[in-house]
Amino acid sequence: MKILYGVQGTGNGHITRARALSTAFARMPSVNVDFIFSGRQRDKYFDMEPFAQWRNYSGLTFIHKSGKIDPIATIKQNQFRQLFKDIKTLDLSDYDLVLTDFEPVSAWAAKRAKKPILGVGHQYAFHYDIPKQGANPATELIMKNFAPVNLGLGLHWHHFGHPILPPIADIPENDYDVEKNNILVYLGFEDPEKVMQTLAPIKSHEFIFYGEFDSPQTKGNIHLKPLSREGFKIDLAKANGVICNAGFELVSEALELGKKVLVKPLKGQMEQLSNAKALENLGIGKSMSTLNTETIERWLTEQPNVKILYPDVAKAIANWIVEGDWNEKTRHDLAIELWQQVESPDMNNFAHIEKLKKRL
């Protein structure tokens, strides 16, 4: 089976999922996967070795400034004429299947060529009645048409009674001792200076702050580190908690590692606002609408650590794809199979699959 896998490159979470799935597919000698990425310039990607001869397209992306989406800059930045050209010229004749993680070029090219197209990603969970914040007809339209698919495998921290799969959490294989006072900070959509001003008064903890810094620096109890996948994973494993924007993948990894979580959603971004709401509703994390020192201090002292053990979802998805029987019934069976394997020593019967089974 030959697969074209399109990955939205705007956020690192999509790429993290693609790495996990690429590893699963690599163990299958009958599968050959080519990757395309879109949403950022080629030189802005890092640690892309698992994707071999990957291709890059401009695609579509959202421009953010100071923690919120800038709609005017977003319209100006996106090259719609190039997008239509890329969709029209992408050759899919050699592929048996197109797989997309909310990547528009591959999805629309497959739709145009009438190729089978499957979606894997958090955004496909929004096709169901899940906790949502900031949703309106426009956001619903974007979720359904940004990267359309024949069948979507939505991922979320809970199934909410729908055939949604658990997260693909790419966590470190080695065990590391947790530093109780260490907090990992990754707020890529925020002004770094404002983040440091917010953290500086909190002298009780050490903050490991990852961002687009030129070199490592230490400013009091705030340790600045340039983006690095391996270094980030080690510091995540050692941290007692995580402060981040309300993206899906990093929070998933933090929950699997048993870290306390505080998110600051990107203003105007329905997905992140909804993720913050879901965390609160499930009782597995806290959120703040603005960077606030007092809120962080309360979270540090009051929020318990929650650990949720998810199964190897990437392997299960890869097997399901290779089996070739892609329909709503087998997707539902896959969801039940995976949620039955979820464990949480800190929460009683977290999965609650009875409601999910009733939908069969």
HUDA-V84161 format. One record per helix or strand. SS is the DSSP state (2 for helix, 1 for strand). FROM is the first residue (numbers start at 1). TO is the last residue. If there is no record, write none. Layout:
BEGIN
[[SS	FROM	TO] [SS	FROM	TO]]
END
This chain:
BEGIN
[[1	2	8] [2	12	26] [1	32	38] [2	42	44] [2	49	51] [1	55	57] [1	64	65] [1	68	69] [2	71	77] [2	80	89] [1	97	101] [2	104	113] [1	117	121] [2	122	127] [2	137	145] [1	151	155] [1	165	165] [1	182	186] [2	192	200] [1	206	211] [1	217	219] [1	222	226] [2	229	238] [1	241	244] [2	248	256] [1	260	263] [1	267	267] [2	270	282] [1	286	287] [2	293	302] [1	309	309] [2	313	323] [2	328	339] [1	343	343] [2	354	357]]
END
